[in-house]
Amino acid sequence: MAGGNEAAGKTELTPRLGKVASRELALNGYTRYEQLTAATRQQLLDIHGVGPKAIHILEEELRGRGLSFLALDGSASTDRALPRKHNEGGPGGELTIDQIMTILPQTVPSLAALTNDVSPAALHAPPKPGEWSVNDVLAHLRACSDVLGGNIVRIMTEDTPAVKALSPRTHMRRTDYPAWQFEPAFEAFNRQRSELLAVVQPLPTTAWERTAMVSGLVGGPAPRSAHYYGDWMAGHERAHVKHIARIVAHVRDHSANFRAKGR
């Protein structure tokens, strides 16, 4: 991720991206084309609100400047952007409150079912060099829960709290989450989710429109609602549950092939 967390405002990126993608890229520190050359397509696709259409537009803009995205090996990237569905929900693709409150309680049991019979070694094994293992994804989800879930709780329990913009990826790098063993990390994530749900489940739908004033943005402080963070968190988790399912399937296929060759 590029340095800093900025909101859409002073950006040189093309307005063809639309307001949502421009804003989310800026929040993650991407306001200049040269910054994009330090990011892979998948890293940008992992940003809430940035989909394949935005990646295609950025690739055209970069190509016109003699630039390109970063490949996993650190070289100029030539692979095609990975498909990513936009959230299907309210206006502009935003998840509804009902959808958010369906997804958030499902994440922990879904992860438990996916990883129940997977060995600790397999949970720490990346499917390919340079890719995340199941344990790495869980570390990322915990960091997202700290930042996004923490902001939701503050918004729901305080009157217009002052919040400093922070990227979950930046927060994760400041923690030791990737070094944790899976079982205690999963228990910690489960506790996080129980604490969040204890706050939000009793509240009316209108409570999600409560806001915080967020600083550290390019255009100055700006309001962000609990709905904004809930949409980001739930959509992100839904994608990463599918991500973990793919990793587990790969690990199982690899193990089966290894056993077959050993016979």
Buried (B, 14 or more C-beta within 10 A) or exposed (E): BBEBBBBBBEBEBBEEBBEBBBBBBBBBBBBEBEBBBBBBBBBBBBBBBBBBBBBEBBBEBBEEEEBBBBBBEEEEBEEEBEEBEBBEBBEEBBBBBEBBBEBBBBBBEBBEEBBEEBEEEBBBBBBEEEBBBBBBBBBBBBBBBBBBBBBBBBBBEEEEBEBEBBBBBBBBEEEEBBEBEBEEBBEBBBEBBEEBBEBBEEBEEEBBEBBBEBEBBBEEBBEBBBBBBBBBBBBBBBBBBEBBBEBBEBBEEEBEEEEEEEE
